Amino acid sequence: MRILIVDDEPAMHQSYRQVFGGNRAGAGDAALGAMAAELFGDDDNATASAMPDAPADFDCDYHMQGLDAVAAVQDSIETGERFSVAFIDVRMPPGIDGKETAKRIRALDPDINLVIVTGYSDFSPLDISRAAGPADKIFYIAKPFQAEEVIQTATALSHRWEADAQLKGAITLLEEQKLELAANESRAVHIANHDSLTDAPNRLAFLRALGMAVKSDQLFAMAMIDLDRFKLVNDTLGHLVGDELIRIVCEILQDQFGEEGMVARLGGDEFAILFPISGEDDAVMQSERALKSCSASFKVMGHSVQGGASIGLVVVEPGSTGDPIDVMRRADLALNEAKRQGRGIVRLFDDSMDESIQFRRQIENGLSGAIQKGELKLVFQPIVAREGLAITGFEALIRWCSPEYGMVSPGLFIPIAEESNLIHELGDWVIDEAVRTLKTWPGQYVSVNFSPRQFRRHNFVGHVVERVTNAGVDPQRFQIEITETAIFDNVERAAETLFKLRQMGFRIALDDFGTGYSSLYNIRRFALDCLKIDRSFVDGMGKERESAAIVHSIIHLGRALGMEVVAEGVETEAQLQALRVAGCSHLQGYYLARPMPAEDALALAQRGSMVDTSTQDLDEQEPGNGTNG
């Protein structure tokens, strides 16, 4: 252990030499442990284990003046043989005093322990601590001192210095490992999102960027590029030449579209580009410029290779779609059309390239006139109480009989209406027709499904309240059915909307319960009257233990929270009995009754119970589904 001693009195140097000159084993060792415990608060066992059997072997360096001591500390840092403890006299005329010496030493070596030795000082301990802190590395011994006091302090502080050095080394190692882990994580993220051949973004990264683009309010274009006759290059010149050609083309595209665009390699010889545009003509112009750049003659590994490409292009307007996969599909359809027409061209997507889009457009056009033409109607499926099979309500289900397409499934035309403003017009008609029919029933409620887009409609609450109350219907007889999808996008707004509806007296039912994002959370958060068990769980009750367990759990949860629980899709006697035994409060499904016209629903409502029809033979009935009951 290296000890630095600074004192301007030769007699003090002799005293220090006597203290550190020999082995003082014996009575001093016991006091040594007590001294360490007093200085650092260690318990007896810790102190005993930390202290050696004999005092440490000290290497002392003596100096008469502060400047010499400071120079010695500087030299110790440069050689790596640093001091663990410095004993400093405060009053050392001439030259710098002990306070200034301690300050300069601390500036050079933040780890050294300083022991201020003085019989009289012009400075208070607080002054010295401020100049040469931290306070936990400054200690004081008064003159005249006892030899045991000095040796005990030197030994304890030297061992502390060693422990601090080991701890500092461990912390440094941990910091290095932390930096290495961060670098490895960064490399892993980069590898996961970039193509190994070109280092361009890969399909995963491109889809993420495209997903953000379709949600933005910016006009943009997506181009799908495929190299023409690339297989011929691989077959005749080898895969190394083919790989190098891909790298060359990727660099050309990245240079052309710059930082504002994104060029990704999707795989093989296929690239995708995302770039901002001012309009359709701008998108075509930039794509044709890219096509020309890729159609030059390249020198690749000593071979002359004639490049070529085909491009499929789609222009995406703000709010026109929220599906990045659909955008890629359209670009791919345009690319296929470019290849079909002879390659080496740019084709802009239009609806004629997609038969399904044409059909959807035809359905949309037909639906827009279906209301005025009287092609739509509502059918009603009973919701039956467990006890006595009393009819408590009906779910209103929409049907469309098109002269051109026949019976069109709601599963087809509802999503199409959802993508356009037709859903609002359709929804208004459903509300009006449902409450008109409801007024003929003796007391049952009607349950109406609302889509996510309807639920997000501006002033949704006011709109529903106005149409229901203007019809003279008590809101308590009108149940609003929503799915968790409708409320998940904006939880705060959904909670506020449902609270307002409940305040107005409307019933709220959570449809398809158990299939959403955060069902238990939603039950606690939102104002609900009813849970509707998804028919997939009811159907699986007799086939798998998991479905039965889920159904039982939902029933118990609903009962505990004072809610009605409606099991949808009841299609067999066994399901009916199992649900009744489980305590499900309400039932709905083909086994009890199919969706029926308004006049049949009125007759059933007036009878008030399903007792006479609950045992009917349904062997020849088709199974229901979530849309048709």
C-alpha positions as CSV (number, residue, x, y, z in Angstrom):
1,M,0.0,0.0,0.0
2,R,1.4,3.4,-1.0
3,I,1.1,6.1,1.6
4,L,1.8,9.8,1.0
5,I,3.0,11.9,3.9
6,V,3.2,15.7,3.7
7,D,4.6,17.7,6.6
8,D,7.1,20.6,6.9
9,E,8.5,19.4,10.3
10,P,11.4,16.8,10.0
11,A,10.5,15.5,13.5
12,M,7.0,14.5,12.2
13,H,8.6,12.6,9.4
14,Q,10.6,10.7,12.0
15,S,7.5,9.9,13.9
16,Y,5.8,8.6,10.8
17,R,8.8,6.4,10.0
18,Q,8.6,4.9,13.5
19,V,4.9,4.2,13.0
20,F,5.2,2.5,9.6
21,G,8.6,1.1,10.1
22,G,7.8,-2.3,11.7
23,N,5.3,-5.0,12.2
24,R,3.0,-4.1,15.1
25,A,1.1,-7.3,15.5
26,G,-0.5,-8.0,18.8
27,A,-2.6,-5.6,20.9
28,G,-2.8,-3.1,18.1
29,D,-4.7,-5.6,15.9
30,A,-7.7,-5.7,18.1
31,A,-7.9,-1.9,18.2
32,L,-7.5,-1.9,14.4
33,G,-10.8,-3.8,13.9
34,A,-12.6,-1.5,16.3
35,M,-11.2,1.6,14.5
36,A,-12.4,0.3,11.1
37,A,-15.9,-0.4,12.6
38,E,-16.1,3.1,14.0
39,L,-15.0,4.7,10.8
40,F,-17.2,2.7,8.4
41,G,-20.0,1.2,10.5
42,D,-19.1,-2.4,9.7
43,D,-20.3,-5.1,12.1
44,D,-17.9,-7.3,14.0
45,N,-18.0,-10.2,11.6
46,A,-17.6,-8.1,8.5
47,T,-14.7,-6.2,10.0
48,A,-13.0,-9.4,11.1
49,S,-13.3,-10.9,7.6
50,A,-12.2,-7.7,5.9
51,M,-9.1,-7.1,8.1
52,P,-5.9,-9.2,7.6
53,D,-4.2,-11.1,10.4
54,A,-1.4,-8.5,10.4
55,P,-1.2,-4.8,9.4
56,A,-0.6,-4.1,5.7
57,D,2.9,-3.6,4.3
58,F,3.1,0.2,3.7
59,D,5.3,2.0,1.1
60,C,5.6,5.5,2.4
61,D,6.6,8.6,0.3
62,Y,7.7,11.6,2.4
63,H,7.5,15.3,1.3
64,M,8.2,18.5,3.1
65,Q,6.1,20.8,0.9
66,G,2.7,20.7,-0.7
67,L,3.9,21.3,-4.3
68,D,6.2,18.3,-4.0
69,A,3.4,16.1,-2.8
70,V,1.1,17.2,-5.7
71,A,3.9,16.3,-8.1
72,A,4.3,12.9,-6.5
73,V,0.5,12.3,-6.9
74,Q,0.8,13.3,-10.6
75,D,3.7,10.9,-11.1
76,S,1.8,8.1,-9.3
77,I,-1.1,8.4,-11.7
78,E,1.2,8.3,-14.7
79,T,3.0,5.2,-13.5
80,G,-0.1,3.5,-12.3
81,E,1.3,3.1,-8.7
82,R,-1.3,5.3,-7.0
83,F,-1.5,6.3,-3.4
84,S,-4.3,4.9,-1.3
85,V,-3.9,7.4,1.6
86,A,-2.3,10.8,2.1
87,F,-1.5,12.3,5.5
88,I,-1.4,16.1,5.1
89,D,-0.4,18.8,7.6
90,V,-2.5,21.9,7.4
91,R,0.0,24.5,8.3
92,M,3.1,24.2,6.0
93,P,4.8,27.6,5.5
94,P,6.4,28.5,3.1
95,G,4.6,27.3,-0.1
96,I,1.0,26.1,-0.4
97,D,-0.9,25.2,2.8
98,G,-2.6,21.9,3.6
99,K,-6.0,23.0,2.3
100,E,-4.6,24.0,-1.1
101,T,-2.5,20.8,-1.2
102,A,-5.5,18.6,-0.5
103,K,-7.5,20.5,-3.1
104,R,-4.9,20.0,-5.8
105,I,-4.4,16.3,-4.9
106,R,-8.1,15.7,-5.0
107,A,-8.3,17.4,-8.4
108,L,-5.7,14.9,-9.7
109,D,-6.9,11.8,-7.9
110,P,-10.6,11.5,-7.0
111,D,-10.1,8.1,-5.3
112,I,-7.4,8.9,-2.7
113,N,-8.3,9.1,1.0
114,L,-7.1,12.3,2.6
115,V,-6.2,12.5,6.3
116,I,-5.8,16.0,7.7
117,V,-3.2,16.0,10.5
118,T,-3.0,19.2,12.6
119,G,-2.8,20.6,16.1
120,Y,-4.1,24.0,15.0
121,S,-5.8,25.0,11.8
122,D,-6.7,28.2,10.2
123,F,-9.5,26.3,8.4
124,S,-12.5,24.5,9.7
125,P,-13.3,20.9,8.5
126,L,-16.2,22.3,6.5
127,D,-13.8,24.6,4.6
128,I,-11.5,21.7,3.8
129,S,-14.4,19.5,2.8
130,R,-15.7,22.0,0.4
131,A,-12.2,22.4,-1.2
132,A,-11.2,18.7,-1.3
133,G,-14.4,16.7,-0.9
134,P,-16.3,14.5,-1.0
135,A,-16.6,14.4,2.8
136,D,-16.5,10.6,3.0
137,K,-12.9,10.7,1.7
138,I,-11.6,13.2,4.2
139,F,-10.6,12.3,7.8
140,Y,-8.9,14.1,10.7
141,I,-6.2,13.3,13.2
142,A,-5.1,15.8,15.9
143,K,-1.5,16.4,16.9
144,P,0.1,15.0,18.9
145,F,-1.1,11.6,17.6
146,Q,-0.8,8.0,18.9
147,A,1.1,5.5,16.7
148,E,-1.8,3.1,16.9
149,E,-4.2,5.8,15.7
150,V,-2.2,6.4,12.6
151,I,-1.5,2.8,11.7
152,Q,-5.2,1.9,12.3
153,T,-6.4,4.7,10.1
154,A,-3.9,3.9,7.3
155,T,-4.7,0.2,7.4
156,A,-8.5,0.7,7.4
157,L,-8.4,3.4,4.6
158,S,-6.0,1.3,2.5
159,H,-8.3,-1.6,2.6
160,R,-11.2,0.7,1.8
161,W,-9.3,2.1,-1.2
162,E,-8.7,-1.4,-2.5
163,A,-12.4,-2.3,-2.1
164,D,-13.4,0.9,-3.9
165,A,-11.0,0.2,-6.7
166,Q,-12.4,-3.3,-7.2
167,L,-16.0,-1.9,-7.1
168,K,-15.0,0.7,-9.7
169,G,-13.5,-2.0,-11.9
170,A,-16.7,-4.1,-11.6
171,I,-18.8,-1.1,-12.5
172,T,-16.6,-0.2,-15.5
173,L,-16.9,-3.9,-16.7
174,L,-20.7,-3.7,-16.3
175,E,-20.8,-0.5,-18.3
176,E,-18.7,-2.1,-21.1
177,Q,-21.0,-5.1,-21.1
178,K,-24.1,-2.8,-21.2
179,L,-22.6,-0.9,-24.2
180,E,-21.8,-4.2,-25.9
181,L,-25.4,-5.5,-25.3
182,A,-26.8,-2.3,-26.7
183,A,-24.7,-2.6,-29.7
184,N,-25.7,-6.2,-30.2
185,E,-29.4,-5.3,-29.8
186,S,-29.0,-2.5,-32.3
187,R,-27.3,-4.9,-34.8
188,A,-30.1,-7.5,-34.2
189,V,-32.8,-4.9,-34.9
190,H,-31.0,-3.7,-38.0
191,I,-30.6,-7.3,-39.3
192,A,-34.3,-8.0,-38.6
193,N,-35.4,-5.0,-40.6
194,H,-32.8,-5.0,-43.5
195,D,-32.0,-7.2,-46.4
196,S,-28.7,-9.0,-46.0
197,L,-27.7,-8.6,-49.7
198,T,-28.4,-4.9,-50.2
199,D,-28.7,-3.6,-46.6
200,A,-31.9,-1.9,-47.8
201,P,-35.1,-2.2,-45.7
202,N,-36.8,-5.6,-46.0
203,R,-40.5,-6.5,-46.4
204,L,-41.1,-6.2,-42.6
205,A,-39.7,-2.7,-42.4
206,F,-41.6,-1.7,-45.6
207,L,-44.9,-2.9,-44.3
208,R,-44.4,-1.0,-41.1
209,A,-43.7,2.2,-43.1
210,L,-46.6,1.6,-45.4
211,G,-48.9,1.1,-42.5
212,M,-47.9,4.5,-41.1
213,A,-48.3,6.1,-44.6
214,V,-51.9,4.9,-45.0
215,K,-52.9,6.4,-41.7
216,S,-51.3,9.8,-42.5
217,D,-53.0,12.7,-44.2
218,Q,-50.4,12.8,-47.1
219,L,-50.8,11.8,-50.7
220,F,-48.3,9.1,-51.6
221,A,-47.5,6.4,-54.2
222,M,-46.2,2.9,-53.9
223,A,-44.4,1.2,-56.7
224,M,-43.6,-2.4,-57.1
225,I,-40.6,-3.1,-59.3
226,D,-39.5,-6.5,-60.8
227,L,-36.4,-6.9,-62.9
228,D,-37.1,-8.3,-66.4
229,R,-35.3,-11.5,-67.5
230,F,-33.4,-11.7,-64.3
231,K,-33.5,-15.5,-64.2
232,L,-31.6,-15.4,-67.5
233,V,-28.8,-13.5,-65.8
234,N,-28.6,-16.0,-63.0
235,D,-28.7,-19.0,-65.4
236,T,-26.1,-17.7,-67.9
237,L,-23.7,-15.6,-65.7
238,G,-24.2,-17.1,-62.3
239,H,-25.7,-16.0,-59.0
240,L,-22.8,-13.8,-58.0
241,V,-23.4,-11.6,-61.1
242,G,-27.1,-11.7,-60.3
243,D,-26.5,-10.6,-56.7
244,E,-24.3,-7.8,-57.8
245,L,-26.9,-6.6,-60.4
246,I,-29.5,-6.5,-57.6
247,R,-27.1,-4.3,-55.5
248,I,-26.5,-2.0,-58.4
249,V,-30.2,-1.5,-59.1
250,C,-30.9,-1.0,-55.4
251,E,-28.3,1.8,-55.2
252,I,-29.7,3.5,-58.4
253,L,-33.2,3.5,-56.9
254,Q,-32.0,4.8,-53.5
255,D,-30.1,7.6,-55.2
256,Q,-33.1,8.6,-57.3
257,F,-35.8,8.6,-54.5
258,G,-33.4,10.0,-51.9
259,E,-34.3,10.5,-48.2
260,E,-37.9,11.3,-48.8
261,G,-38.6,8.0,-50.4
262,M,-38.1,4.5,-49.1
263,V,-36.7,1.7,-51.3
264,A,-37.0,-1.9,-49.9
265,R,-36.0,-5.2,-51.3
266,L,-38.9,-7.6,-50.9
267,G,-37.0,-10.7,-52.0
268,G,-35.5,-12.1,-55.2
269,D,-35.4,-9.4,-57.9
270,E,-38.4,-7.5,-56.5
271,F,-38.3,-4.1,-55.0
272,A,-40.9,-1.8,-53.4
273,I,-40.8,2.0,-53.3
274,L,-42.8,4.4,-51.1
275,F,-42.5,8.1,-52.1
276,P,-44.4,11.4,-51.7
277,I,-46.1,12.9,-54.7
278,S,-47.9,16.0,-55.8
279,G,-50.4,14.1,-57.9
280,E,-50.9,11.1,-60.2
281,D,-48.9,12.6,-63.1
282,D,-46.0,13.2,-60.7
283,A,-46.1,9.5,-59.6
284,V,-46.1,8.2,-63.1
285,M,-43.2,10.6,-64.1
286,Q,-41.0,9.5,-61.2
287,S,-41.8,5.8,-61.9
288,E,-40.9,6.2,-65.6
289,R,-37.6,7.9,-64.6
290,A,-36.8,5.0,-62.3
291,L,-37.7,2.5,-65.1
292,K,-35.3,4.3,-67.5
293,S,-32.5,4.2,-64.9
294,C,-32.9,0.4,-64.5
295,S,-33.0,-0.2,-68.2
296,A,-29.4,0.8,-69.0
297,S,-26.5,-1.5,-69.8
298,F,-24.5,-2.3,-66.7
299,K,-20.9,-3.6,-66.4
300,V,-21.2,-6.4,-63.7
301,M,-18.1,-8.3,-62.7
302,G,-16.6,-8.0,-66.2
303,H,-19.8,-8.8,-67.9
304,S,-22.1,-6.5,-69.9
305,V,-25.6,-6.9,-68.7
306,Q,-28.6,-5.2,-70.2
307,G,-31.0,-4.2,-67.4
308,G,-34.8,-3.9,-67.6
309,A,-37.7,-3.7,-65.3
310,S,-41.5,-3.5,-65.0
311,I,-43.3,-1.3,-62.6
312,G,-46.8,-1.5,-61.0
313,L,-47.9,1.8,-59.4
314,V,-50.7,2.7,-57.0
315,V,-51.6,6.2,-55.9
316,V,-53.1,6.4,-52.4
317,E,-55.1,9.4,-51.3
318,P,-55.5,10.3,-47.6
319,G,-58.2,8.3,-45.9
320,S,-58.9,6.1,-48.9
321,T,-57.7,3.0,-47.2
322,G,-56.3,1.8,-43.9
323,D,-55.0,-1.5,-45.1
324,P,-51.3,-1.6,-46.2
325,I,-51.7,-5.2,-47.4
326,D,-54.4,-4.0,-49.8
327,V,-52.1,-1.3,-51.1
328,M,-49.4,-3.8,-51.8
329,R,-51.9,-6.2,-53.4
330,R,-53.0,-3.4,-55.8
331,A,-49.5,-2.5,-56.7
332,D,-48.8,-6.2,-57.4
333,L,-51.8,-6.4,-59.6
334,A,-50.6,-3.4,-61.6
335,L,-47.1,-5.0,-61.9
336,N,-48.7,-8.2,-63.2
337,E,-50.5,-6.2,-65.8
338,A,-47.3,-4.4,-66.8
339,K,-45.7,-7.8,-67.4
340,R,-48.7,-9.1,-69.2
341,Q,-48.5,-6.2,-71.6
342,G,-45.0,-6.9,-72.6
343,R,-42.7,-5.8,-69.7
344,G,-40.6,-2.7,-69.6
345,I,-43.5,-0.4,-68.8
346,V,-45.2,1.4,-65.9
347,R,-48.8,0.5,-65.2
348,L,-51.0,2.5,-62.8
349,F,-53.5,0.5,-60.9
350,D,-57.2,0.9,-61.7
351,D,-60.2,-1.0,-60.6
352,S,-60.5,-3.0,-63.8
353,M,-57.4,-5.0,-62.7
354,D,-59.3,-6.5,-59.8
355,E,-62.5,-8.4,-60.3
356,S,-63.2,-8.4,-56.6
357,I,-63.0,-4.7,-56.5
358,Q,-65.3,-4.4,-59.5
359,F,-67.8,-6.7,-57.7
360,R,-67.5,-4.7,-54.5
361,R,-68.2,-1.5,-56.4
362,Q,-71.3,-3.1,-58.0
363,I,-72.5,-4.1,-54.5
364,E,-71.9,-0.6,-53.2
365,N,-73.8,1.0,-56.1
366,G,-76.7,-1.5,-55.7
367,L,-76.8,-0.9,-51.9
368,S,-77.0,2.9,-52.3
369,G,-80.4,2.5,-54.0
370,A,-81.7,-0.5,-52.0
371,I,-83.4,1.6,-49.3
372,Q,-85.4,3.7,-51.7
373,K,-86.3,0.7,-53.7
374,G,-87.6,-1.2,-50.7
375,E,-85.1,-4.1,-51.1
376,L,-84.0,-4.0,-47.4
377,K,-85.9,-5.5,-44.5
378,L,-85.4,-6.4,-40.9
379,V,-85.9,-9.8,-39.4
380,F,-86.1,-10.4,-35.6
381,Q,-84.6,-13.2,-33.5
382,P,-86.0,-13.7,-30.0
383,I,-83.9,-13.3,-26.9
384,V,-85.3,-15.8,-24.4
385,A,-85.0,-15.8,-20.6
386,R,-83.7,-18.9,-18.9
387,E,-86.6,-19.3,-16.6
388,G,-89.8,-20.2,-18.4
389,L,-88.3,-19.3,-21.8
390,A,-90.0,-15.9,-21.6
391,I,-89.3,-13.6,-24.6
392,T,-87.6,-10.5,-23.2
393,G,-86.4,-9.0,-26.5
394,F,-85.5,-9.4,-30.1
395,E,-82.3,-8.8,-32.0
396,A,-82.9,-6.9,-35.3
397,L,-81.0,-8.4,-38.2
398,I,-80.9,-6.7,-41.7
399,R,-81.5,-8.6,-44.9
400,W,-81.1,-7.5,-48.6
401,C,-82.8,-9.2,-51.4
402,S,-81.3,-7.7,-54.6
403,P,-83.1,-8.2,-57.9
404,E,-79.7,-8.5,-59.5
405,Y,-77.8,-10.7,-57.0
406,G,-80.5,-12.3,-55.0
407,M,-80.1,-12.6,-51.3
408,V,-76.9,-10.8,-50.4
409,S,-75.2,-11.9,-47.2
410,P,-74.9,-9.2,-44.5
411,G,-71.3,-10.5,-44.1
412,L,-70.6,-9.2,-47.6
413,F,-72.5,-5.9,-47.8
414,I,-72.0,-4.6,-44.3
415,P,-68.2,-4.4,-44.6
416,I,-68.7,-2.6,-48.0
417,A,-71.1,-0.2,-46.4
418,E,-68.6,0.2,-43.5
419,E,-65.9,1.4,-45.9
420,S,-68.1,4.2,-47.2
421,N,-70.6,6.6,-45.8
422,L,-73.4,4.2,-46.8
423,I,-73.1,2.7,-43.3
424,H,-74.6,5.8,-41.8
425,E,-77.5,5.9,-44.2
426,L,-78.0,2.2,-43.6
427,G,-77.8,2.5,-39.9
428,D,-80.4,5.3,-39.8
429,W,-82.8,3.1,-41.7
430,V,-82.2,0.2,-39.3
431,I,-82.9,2.4,-36.2
432,D,-86.1,3.8,-37.7
433,E,-87.4,0.4,-38.8
434,A,-86.5,-1.2,-35.5
435,V,-88.3,1.4,-33.3
436,R,-91.3,1.4,-35.7
437,T,-91.6,-2.4,-35.1
438,L,-90.8,-2.1,-31.4
439,K,-93.9,0.1,-30.8
440,T,-96.2,-2.8,-31.7
441,W,-94.8,-5.2,-29.1
442,P,-96.3,-5.4,-25.6
443,G,-93.0,-4.7,-23.7
444,Q,-90.0,-6.4,-25.1
445,Y,-86.8,-4.5,-26.1
446,V,-85.1,-4.5,-29.5
447,S,-81.3,-5.0,-29.8
448,V,-79.6,-3.2,-32.7
449,N,-76.0,-3.8,-33.9
450,F,-73.8,-0.7,-34.5
451,S,-70.5,-1.0,-36.5
452,P,-67.3,0.6,-35.3
453,R,-67.6,3.4,-37.9
454,Q,-71.1,4.2,-36.7
455,F,-69.9,4.3,-33.1
456,R,-67.1,6.8,-34.1
457,R,-69.6,9.0,-35.8
458,H,-69.6,12.7,-34.8
459,N,-72.3,13.3,-32.1
460,F,-73.3,9.6,-32.2
461,V,-75.1,9.9,-28.8
462,G,-77.3,12.9,-30.0
463,H,-78.1,11.2,-33.3
464,V,-79.3,8.0,-31.6
465,V,-81.2,9.8,-28.9
466,E,-83.0,12.0,-31.4
467,R,-84.2,9.2,-33.7
468,V,-85.4,7.0,-30.8
469,T,-87.1,9.7,-28.7
470,N,-88.7,11.3,-31.8
471,A,-90.4,8.0,-32.4
472,G,-91.9,8.0,-28.9
473,V,-89.9,5.0,-27.7
474,D,-88.6,4.6,-24.2
475,P,-84.8,4.3,-24.5
476,Q,-84.9,1.5,-21.9
477,R,-86.5,-0.7,-24.6
478,F,-83.6,0.1,-27.1
479,Q,-80.4,-1.9,-26.7
480,I,-77.2,-0.9,-28.5
481,E,-75.0,-3.8,-29.4
482,I,-71.3,-3.0,-30.0
483,T,-68.2,-5.1,-30.3
484,E,-64.9,-4.5,-28.5
485,T,-63.4,-3.5,-31.9
486,A,-65.7,-0.5,-31.9
487,I,-64.4,0.8,-28.6
488,F,-60.8,-0.3,-28.7
489,D,-59.5,2.4,-31.0
490,N,-60.3,5.3,-28.6
491,V,-61.0,3.9,-25.1
492,E,-61.5,7.3,-23.5
493,R,-64.0,8.5,-26.0
494,A,-65.8,5.2,-26.0
495,A,-66.2,5.2,-22.2
496,E,-67.6,8.8,-22.3
497,T,-70.0,7.8,-25.1
498,L,-71.3,4.7,-23.3
499,F,-71.7,6.7,-20.1
500,K,-73.9,9.3,-21.8
501,L,-76.0,6.6,-23.4
502,R,-76.6,4.9,-20.1
503,Q,-77.5,8.2,-18.5
504,M,-80.2,8.6,-21.2
505,G,-81.6,5.2,-20.3
506,F,-80.3,3.1,-23.2
507,R,-79.3,-0.5,-22.7
508,I,-75.7,-1.4,-23.7
509,A,-74.7,-4.9,-24.8
510,L,-71.1,-6.1,-25.5
511,D,-71.4,-8.5,-28.5
512,D,-69.1,-11.4,-29.3
513,F,-67.7,-11.3,-25.8
514,G,-64.5,-13.2,-25.2
515,T,-63.1,-12.6,-28.7
516,G,-61.9,-9.0,-28.2
517,Y,-58.7,-7.3,-27.2
518,S,-59.2,-6.7,-23.5
519,S,-62.5,-8.1,-22.4
520,L,-62.1,-8.1,-18.6
521,Y,-60.7,-4.6,-18.7
522,N,-63.7,-3.4,-20.8
523,I,-66.2,-4.9,-18.4
524,R,-64.7,-3.0,-15.5
525,R,-64.3,0.2,-17.5
526,F,-67.4,0.6,-19.5
527,A,-71.1,0.9,-18.5
528,L,-72.7,-2.3,-19.7
529,D,-76.0,-4.1,-19.2
530,C,-75.4,-7.3,-21.0
531,L,-72.7,-9.7,-22.2
532,K,-73.3,-11.7,-25.3
533,I,-71.2,-14.9,-25.4
534,D,-69.8,-15.5,-28.9
535,R,-71.4,-18.4,-30.7
536,S,-68.0,-20.0,-31.3
537,F,-67.7,-20.8,-27.6
538,V,-71.3,-22.1,-27.4
539,D,-70.7,-24.3,-30.4
540,G,-67.5,-25.7,-28.8
541,M,-69.0,-26.5,-25.5
542,G,-69.7,-30.2,-26.3
543,K,-66.4,-30.6,-28.2
544,E,-63.7,-29.1,-26.1
545,R,-63.2,-28.4,-22.4
546,E,-61.7,-25.0,-23.0
547,S,-64.9,-23.6,-24.6
548,A,-67.1,-25.0,-21.8
549,A,-64.7,-23.4,-19.2
550,I,-64.9,-20.0,-21.0
551,V,-68.7,-20.1,-21.2
552,H,-69.0,-21.0,-17.5
553,S,-66.5,-18.2,-16.6
554,I,-68.4,-15.6,-18.5
555,I,-71.7,-16.6,-17.0
556,H,-70.3,-16.4,-13.4
557,L,-68.6,-13.1,-14.2
558,G,-71.8,-11.6,-15.6
559,R,-73.9,-12.8,-12.6
560,A,-71.3,-11.4,-10.1
561,L,-71.5,-8.0,-11.8
562,G,-75.3,-8.0,-12.0
563,M,-75.4,-8.2,-15.8
564,E,-77.5,-10.2,-18.2
565,V,-75.6,-12.9,-20.1
566,V,-76.9,-13.9,-23.5
567,A,-75.6,-17.1,-25.1
568,E,-75.8,-16.7,-28.9
569,G,-75.9,-19.6,-31.4
570,V,-77.9,-22.1,-29.4
571,E,-78.6,-24.8,-32.0
572,T,-79.2,-28.0,-30.0
573,E,-81.2,-29.3,-27.1
574,A,-77.9,-30.3,-25.4
575,Q,-76.6,-26.8,-25.6
576,L,-79.8,-25.3,-24.3
577,Q,-79.9,-27.6,-21.2
578,A,-76.2,-27.1,-20.6
579,L,-76.5,-23.3,-20.6
580,R,-79.6,-23.4,-18.4
581,V,-77.8,-25.6,-15.9
582,A,-74.7,-23.3,-16.0
583,G,-77.0,-20.4,-15.0
584,C,-76.9,-18.4,-18.3
585,S,-79.7,-15.8,-17.9
586,H,-80.7,-15.5,-21.6
587,L,-80.5,-17.6,-24.7
588,Q,-80.6,-16.9,-28.5
589,G,-80.3,-19.2,-31.5
590,Y,-81.8,-21.4,-34.2
591,Y,-82.9,-24.1,-31.8
592,L,-85.3,-21.6,-30.1
593,A,-86.3,-19.7,-33.2
594,R,-85.0,-18.5,-36.5
595,P,-84.9,-14.8,-37.4
596,M,-88.4,-14.0,-38.5
597,P,-90.4,-11.2,-40.2
598,A,-91.9,-8.4,-38.2
599,E,-95.5,-9.9,-38.2
600,D,-94.3,-13.2,-36.8
601,A,-92.2,-11.4,-34.2
602,L,-95.3,-9.5,-33.1
603,A,-97.3,-12.7,-32.7
604,L,-94.5,-14.3,-30.7
605,A,-94.1,-11.2,-28.6
606,Q,-97.8,-11.1,-27.7
607,R,-97.6,-14.8,-26.7
608,G,-94.7,-13.9,-24.5
609,S,-93.0,-17.3,-24.2
610,M,-91.3,-20.0,-26.3
611,V,-92.6,-22.9,-24.2
612,D,-94.8,-24.2,-27.1
613,T,-91.9,-24.2,-29.6
614,S,-88.8,-24.9,-27.6
615,T,-89.0,-28.7,-28.3
616,Q,-89.6,-28.4,-32.1
617,D,-87.7,-30.7,-34.4
618,L,-84.9,-28.8,-35.9
619,D,-83.0,-31.6,-37.6
620,E,-83.6,-30.1,-41.0
621,Q,-82.8,-26.6,-40.1
622,E,-79.5,-25.1,-41.4
623,P,-77.0,-24.1,-38.7
624,G,-76.9,-20.4,-37.8
625,N,-74.0,-18.1,-38.0
626,G,-73.0,-14.9,-36.2
627,T,-74.8,-12.7,-38.8
628,N,-77.9,-14.8,-39.4
629,G,-78.5,-15.8,-35.9
